Amino acid sequence: MKLFDPTVAFVLGLLALPAVTLLGGLTPGGRDTTTRTRMTELDRALHQYREVRGQYPPTTVGLEALRRPSPDAPLVDPAFRFVDGWGRNLLYEPTYEDGFILTSAGPDGALGTTDDLLVTVNSR
Protein backbone atom coordinates (compact mmCIF):
# COMPACT_ATOMS: atom_id res chain seq x y z
CA MET A 1 0.00 0.00 0.00
CA LYS A 2 1.33 3.41 -0.93
CA LEU A 3 1.46 6.08 1.73
CA PHE A 4 1.36 8.83 -0.87
CA ASP A 5 -0.47 8.44 -4.14
CA PRO A 6 0.31 11.35 -6.52
CA THR A 7 -2.92 10.83 -8.44
CA VAL A 8 -5.04 11.13 -5.29
CA ALA A 9 -3.08 14.22 -4.21
CA PHE A 10 -3.61 15.81 -7.64
CA VAL A 11 -7.37 15.14 -7.58
CA LEU A 12 -7.67 16.49 -4.03
CA GLY A 13 -5.75 19.59 -5.10
CA LEU A 14 -8.11 20.13 -8.02
CA LEU A 15 -11.08 19.82 -5.69
CA ALA A 16 -9.59 22.15 -3.09
CA LEU A 17 -8.46 24.88 -5.50
CA PRO A 18 -11.94 26.34 -6.21
CA ALA A 19 -12.75 26.47 -2.48
CA VAL A 20 -9.46 28.17 -1.62
CA THR A 21 -9.87 30.59 -4.52
CA LEU A 22 -13.44 31.42 -3.51
CA LEU A 23 -12.60 31.95 0.15
CA GLY A 24 -9.42 33.86 -0.64
CA GLY A 25 -11.31 36.08 -3.07
CA LEU A 26 -13.38 37.55 -0.26
CA THR A 27 -10.55 39.77 1.01
CA PRO A 28 -8.53 42.42 -0.86
CA GLY A 29 -5.34 40.38 -0.40
CA GLY A 30 -7.20 37.28 -1.53
CA ARG A 31 -8.33 38.98 -4.72
CA ASP A 32 -4.74 39.96 -5.46
CA THR A 33 -3.57 36.39 -4.79
CA THR A 34 -6.35 34.95 -6.95
CA THR A 35 -5.35 37.28 -9.77
CA ARG A 36 -1.66 36.41 -9.52
CA THR A 37 -2.48 32.69 -9.42
CA ARG A 38 -4.67 32.90 -12.52
CA MET A 39 -2.09 34.98 -14.35
CA THR A 40 0.62 32.45 -13.49
CA GLU A 41 -1.57 29.61 -14.79
CA LEU A 42 -2.25 31.55 -17.99
CA ASP A 43 1.44 32.36 -18.43
CA ARG A 44 2.21 28.63 -18.25
CA ALA A 45 -0.63 27.75 -20.63
CA LEU A 46 0.41 30.45 -23.13
CA HIS A 47 3.94 29.05 -23.21
CA GLN A 48 2.58 25.55 -23.75
CA TYR A 49 0.36 26.87 -26.55
CA ARG A 50 3.44 28.36 -28.20
CA GLU A 51 5.20 24.98 -27.98
CA VAL A 52 2.22 23.31 -29.70
CA ARG A 53 1.48 25.98 -32.31
CA GLY A 54 4.82 27.75 -32.72
CA GLN A 55 3.42 31.13 -31.73
CA TYR A 56 1.25 32.76 -29.08
CA PRO A 57 -2.49 32.99 -29.77
CA PRO A 58 -3.47 35.82 -32.13
CA THR A 59 -5.52 38.74 -30.86
CA THR A 60 -8.56 37.58 -32.84
CA VAL A 61 -8.79 34.38 -30.79
CA GLY A 62 -7.17 35.57 -27.56
CA LEU A 63 -7.13 33.48 -24.42
CA GLU A 64 -9.99 31.28 -25.65
CA ALA A 65 -7.38 29.60 -27.88
CA LEU A 66 -6.05 27.92 -24.73
CA ARG A 67 -9.19 25.81 -24.60
CA ARG A 68 -8.38 24.27 -28.00
CA PRO A 69 -4.70 24.37 -29.01
CA SER A 70 -5.18 20.89 -30.44
CA PRO A 71 -8.37 18.82 -30.63
CA ASP A 72 -7.55 16.55 -27.71
CA ALA A 73 -5.42 18.64 -25.35
CA PRO A 74 -6.93 21.81 -23.85
CA LEU A 75 -4.41 23.80 -21.81
CA VAL A 76 -6.97 25.19 -19.38
CA ASP A 77 -10.02 23.63 -17.82
CA PRO A 78 -13.23 24.33 -19.76
CA ALA A 79 -14.58 26.11 -16.66
CA PHE A 80 -11.50 28.35 -16.27
CA ARG A 81 -12.54 32.00 -16.19
CA PHE A 82 -10.28 34.59 -17.80
CA VAL A 83 -11.03 37.16 -15.11
CA ASP A 84 -9.04 38.66 -12.27
CA GLY A 85 -9.88 38.43 -8.58
CA TRP A 86 -12.22 41.40 -8.91
CA GLY A 87 -14.26 39.70 -11.64
CA ARG A 88 -12.91 41.83 -14.50
CA ASN A 89 -11.61 40.35 -17.74
CA LEU A 90 -7.87 39.88 -18.01
CA LEU A 91 -6.41 41.66 -21.02
CA TYR A 92 -4.20 39.61 -23.35
CA GLU A 93 -2.11 41.29 -26.04
CA PRO A 94 0.38 39.43 -28.23
CA THR A 95 3.40 41.59 -29.08
CA TYR A 96 5.29 42.01 -32.32
CA GLU A 97 8.44 40.72 -30.60
CA ASP A 98 6.94 37.20 -30.31
CA GLY A 99 5.78 37.68 -26.75
CA PHE A 100 2.70 38.86 -24.93
CA ILE A 101 1.39 41.11 -22.19
CA LEU A 102 -1.24 39.87 -19.76
CA THR A 103 -2.83 42.60 -17.66
CA SER A 104 -5.23 42.96 -14.74
CA ALA A 105 -6.49 46.46 -13.99
CA GLY A 106 -5.92 45.72 -10.30
CA PRO A 107 -8.01 46.89 -7.35
CA ASP A 108 -8.98 50.27 -8.82
CA GLY A 109 -10.28 48.74 -12.08
CA ALA A 110 -8.50 51.32 -14.24
CA LEU A 111 -5.87 50.24 -16.76
CA GLY A 112 -2.60 52.15 -16.85
CA THR A 113 -2.39 52.90 -13.13
CA THR A 114 0.24 51.86 -10.60
CA ASP A 115 -1.82 49.00 -9.15
CA ASP A 116 -2.09 47.11 -12.46
CA LEU A 117 -0.79 43.54 -12.38
CA LEU A 118 1.27 42.57 -15.44
CA VAL A 119 2.92 39.54 -16.96
CA THR A 120 5.18 40.60 -19.82
CA VAL A 121 6.99 38.04 -21.97
CA ASN A 122 9.36 38.79 -24.80
CA SER A 123 10.58 35.54 -26.34
CA ARG A 124 13.48 37.06 -28.24
Secondary structure, DSSP 8 states (H G I E B T S, - for coil): --S--HHHHHHHHHHHHHHHHHHHTTSHHHHHHHHHHHHHHHHHHHHHHHHHHSS---TTTGGGGGG-SSTT--SS-TT---B-TTS-B-EEEEETTTEEEEEE-TTTT-TTSTT-EEEEEE--
